[in-house]
């Protein structure tokens, strides 16, 4: 079963495996290989990562890893499609972008999306912005040719997964570029609360196990989430896996 078909609130093994693999990546060929695996696991037409102003010894320039065909990359560059809102809005946004929201009645966008389909990019797409702590920006874009009804059905699950995966892919690229983050230290209580969350326990259940109030459990969870720079509790648990803290 692929991650696209996992409708449970539990973390999907494919999702966790991708995070674990991303954490072990240190070299550029591995980056491109994992981007390709991401497309295969989620049954996507294409995946593209673009990062700019990256920190680290090799940073400062644009970094691109994509499953796009070379012909589409050449066409994209020749036509200066990077000037269209798809990429520009992505770098300026903080929320996921549904390509279906763009006004395709405008001739430039109609031509762009029409050609994208011809070159196998996919009819439907989502882009996930990443704002780095060092001023860098990145965008993970995924696309699919699946029927519209199926795409709409899967979008909530993909949005959940890819918001988190976008962060880990960005961290993977930073490591390949030679950047290293400082160590993250959680207190024993913070770690315990997140570990029980990873086991599927609610804050109330964790409080009973650890002899703490539910409010105190949530306090420790929030402290850990902020230390991990995670968007939510699910993201924090995923980062625990990626940092090998579980």
ZILIN-V249000 format. One line per field, one symbol per residue. psi: psi as a letter, one per 30 degrees, with the letter a starting at -180 (. if undefined). Layout:
BEGIN
psi = ???
END
This chain:
BEGIN
psi = klffgjglflkkeeeeeeeeeeffkfleeeeeeeeeeeeeeghlelkkkkklhkllegaflkkkklgkkeeeeeeeeeghffflfeeeeefflflkkjfffkjgfkeeeeeeeeeeeeggekfklkkjkkjlfgflklkkkkllglkeeeeeefeeeeeeefeeeeeeeeeeeeeffgkkllkkkkleeeeeeeeeefggkleeeeeeeghlleeeeeeeeeeeeeefhkeaeeeeeeeeeeghf.
END
